[in-house]
Amino acid sequence: MSSHLKKRHLLVVNGSRDLPDLACQAEPGLRLTIITRVSMLDRVWDPDKYERIVALPRRASESEWLVTAQLVHSTDPFDAIVNFTENDQLATATIGEALGLKTYRRDTALAVNDKNLMRQRLREAGVDDTPSARVHTQDELDAAANRFGYPLICKPVSGVGSQGVTKLTRPADTEHAFSWARDAARSSSSEALIVERYYAGAEYSVECVSEGSRHVVVGITEKHTDPASFMELGHVVPAPIDDATTSRIVDTVVRALDALGVTDQATHTEVIVTDDAVRIVETHLRCGGGGIVAMLKEIKGVDMPVAPARQSLGLSVIDEIADAVRHYAESGTRRSAASWHATLPAHGTVRRVHGEADAFGVEGIYDVKILRQPGTRVEGLTGNYSRGAIVWAVGENAEQAIARARSSASMLTFEMSDVGPHGQGSDKVSDSATDYVTTEATAANSADSTLAAPVRP
């Protein structure tokens, strides 16, 4: 057997940008095959690094994923499997189980990707007793609302990015909530919705790395969200909270991960802290977004995406990560990082983006990333994917870090075309300069944290 054939073979499920490079750094000579969807090919960076790239239709079934993986495996066997995203995790688990490759269990992936099933598991384990119901029709939503009482949250059962989320405070809200959530659900794997109890409280996300039954919380992030759209606007790392609150959050998240069967995985869990409980919003078998992992690396020296890359190859990371977290805690530093998003509240098409150099010029700024480039169509605050840009900064404390991030974001303006009356987009983009509107990403970027309710179709 040639030395080439002796090199181990890693199956990457879905597009992962530069993340497969982390696995190659951990094991030089590693060979890569990626199976993805045609719609995800733009997330396959540096195609020459792969032995092969296989693209499936957008609506490919789990069986098609499995048959494709089995075909490649029959001639060039895989030694390991990894999925850095939250897309197609059920397919990943199915492939891993069939080919004997270590990854998350199918029942874990199913519970994490089905919010109502997650609720059932957490109730059964005594972690979180939040009432919930899966609904498919307007009548079922009305019936559940009558059983649970108000206020409630309605959202897609497998949605992501805060899309289709609505707070219901009275019976008259159910018709709009159902329509809004159902429209968002049509782009996901299931059109079912979930209705559950609404809780008011401070919001946080928790980054964790697990190996076997051991869970290490890398960081707790304070979240700033728009109360109307539930879109995430900003993050602070680490969250400026006391030890008692930290302990409550850590205890609840660890018990939730145990209840869901999470092992050997990096996770991102969202929680709401009320006076009497820590409520799990959802958890994900992936690292957090919104600049969180970059900020954790800068502040605590922990590179979260390295964990799933190395774990997929059978390498342990837990002690190294625990040592880094402990070192940060013992250092006593208050150094913090914060991100803030510029949003695009108007319907229209991005014409130009101004102020990027000024945004970079704010003291402490580490990155300014334009998310919606010229030519992008936006439809108001419909979820995390309608944000226009993200900046993040470092400060000597949380207050300084977030002030710098918000100041930087306020420098960005978005010149929009095709904007109709009251922010409603017209059917055709006009080339007339008189039809261009320069809209600053006002409320979300300014010092005023109040954001106008989104214009919804």
C-alpha positions in Angstrom: 0.0 0.0 0.0 1.4 3.4 -0.9 2.1 6.1 1.7 -0.7 8.2 0.0 -3.3 5.6 0.7 -2.2 5.3 4.3 -3.1 8.9 5.1 -6.4 9.1 7.0 -9.5 10.2 5.2 -11.9 12.7 6.8 -15.5 13.2 5.5 -16.6 16.8 5.9 -20.4 17.2 5.8 -21.6 20.6 4.4 -19.6 23.6 3.5 -17.2 24.8 6.2 -15.2 27.7 4.8 -11.7 27.4 6.3 -12.6 25.2 9.3 -11.4 21.9 7.7 -7.9 23.5 7.8 -8.0 23.0 11.6 -8.2 19.3 11.2 -5.4 19.3 8.6 -3.2 21.3 11.1 -3.9 18.7 13.8 -3.0 15.8 11.5 -0.7 16.8 8.6 -1.4 14.8 5.5 -5.0 14.3 6.3 -7.1 13.7 3.2 -10.5 15.5 2.9 -13.7 14.7 1.0 -16.7 17.0 1.3 -20.3 16.2 0.7 -22.5 19.2 0.6 -25.5 20.8 -1.1 -25.3 22.8 -4.3 -26.7 25.8 -2.4 -23.7 25.5 0.0 -20.9 25.3 -2.5 -19.9 28.9 -1.8 -18.9 27.7 1.7 -16.4 25.3 0.2 -13.2 27.4 0.3 -10.0 26.3 -1.5 -11.5 23.4 -3.5 -8.0 22.1 -4.4 -7.5 21.0 -0.8 -10.2 18.2 -1.2 -9.8 14.8 -2.7 -13.3 15.2 -4.0 -16.3 17.5 -3.7 -19.8 16.0 -4.0 -22.8 18.3 -4.3 -26.3 17.1 -3.6 -29.6 18.8 -4.5 -31.0 21.3 -2.0 -33.8 19.0 -0.9 -31.7 15.8 -0.8 -33.1 13.2 1.6 -31.1 11.5 4.4 -31.1 8.3 2.4 -29.5 10.2 -0.6 -26.8 11.5 1.8 -26.2 8.1 3.1 -26.0 6.3 -0.3 -23.6 8.9 -1.5 -21.3 8.5 1.5 -21.5 4.7 1.2 -20.5 4.9 -2.4 -17.4 6.9 -1.7 -16.6 4.8 1.4 -16.8 1.6 -0.6 -13.8 2.6 -2.8 -11.9 5.0 -0.4 -13.0 4.3 3.2 -13.5 7.2 5.6 -11.7 7.2 8.9 -13.6 10.0 10.5 -16.5 12.5 10.0 -17.2 16.1 11.0 -19.9 18.7 10.5 -18.9 22.2 11.6 -22.4 23.6 10.9 -26.0 23.1 12.1 -27.2 22.1 8.7 -27.8 18.4 7.9 -26.9 17.1 11.3 -29.3 14.3 11.1 -27.7 13.2 7.8 -24.3 13.4 9.6 -25.5 11.2 12.4 -27.0 8.7 10.0 -23.8 8.4 8.0 -21.7 8.1 11.1 -23.9 5.3 12.5 -24.0 3.4 9.3 -20.2 3.6 8.6 -19.1 3.2 12.2 -17.6 6.7 12.4 -17.7 8.6 15.7 -20.0 11.6 15.7 -23.1 12.8 17.7 -25.9 10.3 18.1 -29.0 10.5 15.9 -31.3 11.0 18.9 -29.2 13.8 20.1 -29.2 15.5 16.7 -32.9 15.0 16.4 -33.6 16.6 19.9 -31.3 19.5 19.3 -32.8 20.3 15.8 -36.5 19.8 17.0 -37.3 22.5 19.6 -40.4 20.7 20.8 -38.6 17.4 21.3 -35.8 19.2 23.1 -38.5 20.7 25.4 -39.9 17.2 26.1 -36.4 15.8 27.0 -35.7 18.7 29.3 -39.0 18.3 31.1 -38.5 14.6 31.5 -35.0 15.2 33.0 -36.3 17.8 35.4 -34.1 20.5 33.8 -36.7 22.9 32.5 -40.5 22.5 32.8 -41.4 25.1 30.2 -44.7 24.0 28.6 -44.7 23.7 24.9 -46.7 22.1 22.0 -46.0 21.3 18.3 -48.6 22.9 16.1 -49.4 22.6 12.4 -52.6 24.7 12.0 -54.1 27.9 13.2 -56.6 26.0 15.3 -53.9 24.0 17.0 -52.1 27.2 17.9 -55.3 28.7 19.3 -55.9 25.5 21.4 -52.4 25.5 22.8 -52.6 29.2 23.7 -55.9 28.5 25.5 -54.2 25.7 27.5 -51.0 27.6 28.4 -52.2 31.1 28.7 -50.3 34.3 27.7 -47.7 35.5 27.1 -46.3 32.9 24.6 -43.6 32.5 21.9 -44.4 31.0 18.5 -41.6 30.0 16.1 -40.6 27.3 13.7 -39.8 24.0 15.4 -36.5 23.7 13.5 -35.8 27.4 12.6 -32.5 29.2 13.0 -31.4 32.8 13.1 -34.4 34.2 15.1 -36.5 34.0 12.0 -40.3 33.7 12.4 -40.3 34.4 16.1 -43.3 36.2 17.6 -44.4 37.1 21.1 -48.1 36.5 21.7 -49.8 38.5 24.4 -53.5 38.0 23.5 -55.8 35.8 21.3 -55.8 38.4 18.6 -52.0 37.8 18.0 -52.3 34.2 17.0 -53.3 34.7 13.4 -50.3 36.9 12.6 -47.9 34.8 14.7 -49.0 31.6 12.8 -48.5 33.2 9.4 -45.2 34.8 10.3 -43.7 31.6 11.7 -45.1 29.4 8.9 -43.5 31.6 6.2 -40.1 31.3 8.0 -40.6 27.5 8.5 -40.9 26.9 4.8 -37.2 27.4 4.4 -36.3 24.8 7.0 -36.5 21.0 7.2 -40.0 21.1 8.9 -43.0 23.4 8.5 -44.2 22.5 12.0 -44.2 25.3 14.6 -43.7 25.3 18.4 -45.7 27.4 20.9 -44.2 27.7 24.3 -44.2 29.9 27.5 -42.6 33.3 27.2 -40.2 34.4 29.9 -38.8 37.9 30.5 -35.3 38.1 31.8 -31.6 38.7 30.9 -30.4 36.7 27.9 -27.1 34.9 27.7 -25.4 32.3 25.5 -23.1 29.6 26.8 -20.1 28.1 24.8 -19.2 24.7 26.0 -16.9 21.8 25.0 -17.8 18.3 26.0 -15.8 15.1 26.1 -17.7 12.0 27.3 -19.6 13.0 30.4 -17.4 16.0 31.1 -18.5 19.5 30.1 -16.3 22.6 30.3 -18.0 26.0 30.0 -15.6 28.2 28.0 -17.6 31.4 28.3 -20.9 33.0 29.1 -21.9 35.8 26.7 -24.4 38.6 27.5 -26.8 39.1 24.6 -28.5 42.3 23.5 -31.6 41.6 21.4 -34.3 43.6 19.7 -37.5 43.1 21.7 -39.7 43.2 18.6 -37.9 40.9 16.2 -35.8 39.0 18.8 -32.9 39.6 16.5 -29.5 39.6 18.2 -27.9 43.0 18.1 -24.8 42.7 20.3 -22.7 40.4 22.5 -20.4 41.0 25.5 -17.7 38.4 26.4 -17.5 37.6 29.2 -20.9 38.5 30.5 -20.7 41.0 33.4 -22.5 38.8 35.9 -21.9 37.7 39.5 -20.7 34.3 40.7 -24.1 33.2 41.8 -25.7 33.8 38.4 -22.7 32.2 36.7 -23.2 29.0 38.9 -26.9 28.9 38.1 -26.3 29.1 34.4 -23.5 26.6 34.4 -25.5 24.1 36.4 -28.6 24.3 34.2 -26.6 24.1 30.9 -24.6 21.1 32.0 -27.7 19.2 33.1 -29.4 20.1 29.8 -26.4 18.8 27.8 -26.5 15.5 29.8 -30.3 15.2 29.2 -29.8 15.6 25.4 -26.9 13.1 25.3 -24.2 15.6 24.2 -20.7 14.2 24.2 -17.5 15.0 22.3 -18.8 18.2 20.9 -18.6 22.0 21.0 -22.0 23.5 21.8 -23.8 26.9 21.8 -26.7 27.2 24.3 -29.0 30.1 24.7 -30.7 30.8 28.1 -32.9 33.3 29.8 -32.3 34.0 33.5 -35.5 34.9 35.5 -35.8 35.5 39.2 -36.5 31.8 40.0 -35.0 29.8 37.2 -32.6 29.5 34.3 -34.6 28.7 31.2 -33.1 27.0 28.2 -34.1 28.7 24.9 -32.3 26.3 22.6 -28.9 24.6 22.1 -26.8 23.9 19.0 -24.2 21.3 18.1 -21.8 23.9 16.9 -19.8 26.9 18.0 -21.6 30.3 18.5 -21.8 33.0 15.8 -22.0 36.8 16.1 -18.2 37.1 16.6 -18.3 35.1 19.8 -15.6 32.6 19.0 -13.2 35.3 17.8 -13.8 37.3 21.0 -13.3 34.2 23.2 -10.0 33.5 21.5 -8.8 37.0 22.1 -10.0 37.3 25.7 -9.5 33.8 27.0 -7.1 32.2 24.5 -9.6 29.4 23.6 -10.0 28.6 19.9 -13.5 27.0 20.0 -13.6 25.6 16.4 -10.4 23.6 17.1 -12.4 21.4 19.4 -14.7 19.7 16.9 -11.8 19.5 14.3 -9.5 17.6 16.7 -12.3 15.6 18.4 -13.4 14.2 15.0 -9.9 12.7 14.7 -10.1 11.1 18.1 -7.9 13.7 19.8 -8.6 15.0 23.3 -9.0 18.8 23.9 -10.8 19.0 27.2 -7.8 19.4 29.6 -6.2 22.0 27.4 -9.4 24.0 27.3 -10.1 23.6 31.0 -6.6 24.9 31.7 -7.1 28.0 29.6 -10.4 28.8 31.2 -8.9 28.4 34.7 -5.9 30.6 33.8 -8.3 33.4 32.7 -10.3 33.1 35.9 -7.2 33.2 38.1 -5.7 36.2 36.3 -8.4 38.5 37.7 -8.5 40.6 34.5 -11.7 42.5 33.6 -10.6 42.8 30.0 -13.7 42.2 27.8 -14.8 42.1 24.2 -18.1 43.2 22.6 -19.7 43.0 19.2 -22.5 45.1 17.7 -24.5 44.8 14.5 -25.6 47.4 12.1 -29.1 46.6 10.9 -31.1 47.5 7.8 -34.6 48.4 8.9 -35.8 49.4 5.4 -37.0 47.2 2.6 -34.8 47.7 -0.4 -31.5 46.8 -2.2 -28.1 47.8 -0.8 -26.5 50.3 -3.2 -23.4 51.3 -1.3 -21.9 51.0 2.1 -20.2 54.1 3.6 -18.0 54.6 6.7 -16.0 51.4 6.8 -12.7 53.2 7.3 -14.2 55.4 10.0 -15.6 52.3 11.8 -12.2 50.8 11.8 -10.7 54.0 13.2 -12.5 53.7 16.6 -10.1 52.8 19.4 -10.1 49.1 20.3 -11.8 47.9 17.1 -10.6 44.5 16.0 -12.9 43.8 13.0 -15.5 45.4 10.8 -17.3 42.9 8.6 -19.9 44.0 6.0 -22.5 41.2 5.8 -24.8 42.7 3.1 -22.7 43.8 0.2 -24.0 46.1 -2.6 -26.7 44.3 -4.7 -28.1 42.5 -1.7 -31.9 42.6 -1.2 -33.2 43.1 2.3 -36.7 42.9 3.7 -36.5 44.6 7.1 -35.7 43.0 10.4 -36.8 39.4 9.6 -34.1 37.7 11.6 -30.4 37.5 12.1 -29.8 37.2 8.4 -31.1 40.7 7.8 -28.2 42.4 9.7 -26.0 44.6 7.6 -22.6 44.5 9.4 -20.9 43.4 12.5 -18.0 45.0 14.4 -16.2 43.9 17.5 -13.9 45.6 19.9 -11.9 45.0 23.1 -11.9 47.2 26.2 -10.5 47.2 29.7 -14.0 46.2 30.9 -17.4 45.3 29.5 -18.7 48.9 29.5 -15.8 50.2 27.5 -15.8 47.3 25.0 -19.5 47.7 24.1 -19.3 51.5 23.9 -16.5 51.1 21.4 -18.4 48.5 19.4 -21.5 50.6 19.2 -19.6 53.7 18.3 -17.9 51.9 15.5 -21.2 50.4 14.2 -22.8 53.9 14.2 -20.2 55.0 11.6 -21.7 52.7 9.0 -24.4 53.9 6.6 -26.1 51.9 3.9 -27.2 53.6 0.7 -30.4 51.9 -0.4 -32.2 51.8 -3.7 -35.7 50.5 -4.6 -37.2 51.8 -1.3 -40.9 52.5 -1.6 -43.3 54.4 0.7 -42.9 53.7 4.5 -39.9 51.5 3.8 -41.8 49.1 1.5 -39.7 48.1 -1.5 -41.0 48.5 -5.0 -41.0 45.8 -7.6 -38.2 47.2 -9.7 -34.8 48.7 -8.8 -34.6 52.2 -10.2 -31.3 53.7 -11.6 -32.4 57.2 -10.8 -30.3 59.0 -8.2 -33.4 60.6 -6.9 -34.7 57.1 -5.8 -31.7 56.4 -3.6 -32.1 56.7 0.1 -29.2 56.8 2.6 -30.4 55.0 5.7 -28.2 54.8 8.7 -28.7 51.6 10.7 -30.3 54.0 13.2 -31.7 52.5 16.4 -29.6 49.3 16.5 -26.3 51.2 16.0 -26.9 54.3 18.1 -26.6 54.8 21.8 -30.4 54.5 22.1 -31.1 50.8 22.6 -34.7 51.1 21.6 -35.3 49.6 18.1 -38.5 50.2 16.1 -40.6 47.2 15.4 -39.8 45.5 12.1 -41.9 46.1 9.0 -43.3 42.7 8.3 -44.9 41.6 5.0 
